[in-house]
Amino acid sequence: MDLKKHIRTIPHWPKQGIMFRDITTLIKNPEAFRHAIKLFKDRYVDKEINKILDRGSRLHLRSSPRLRIRIAFCDCKETWQAPCSH
């Protein structure tokens, strides 16, 4: 599955010249989201990772990989908002 087809690009956000990649469209597609989590798990399951630093991503996004590879997430608050947060 080509996950790039499920990721929306918002040109020139937050400023001119930046191409923001919005994964909301990926998350809303259950099959694509499951595939993304499987790729994440397959890539990191055998690595010696004990924690992942989370800069404020959505709970459902960080819960899925954590449940698959059983590692801890550490929250790190940041005052930043995606362009399409609804």
C-alpha angles and dihedrals in degrees: 000000000000104000092188088074088062097049117085120218119216108195121220097009128167085004141352114295098023120112107207114207110215113200094186089099090052092050092050091058106075095199094048092044092051089049092051091051091048090052090049092049094046092050098049109024094096096042122102096246118147102171141019121208110228118203095198104295121162117286095235091053095053095039096060099058092040092056091049098050100023102229131138126257121213116206119227114184119223131176099231132117130200117238092244104036096151 
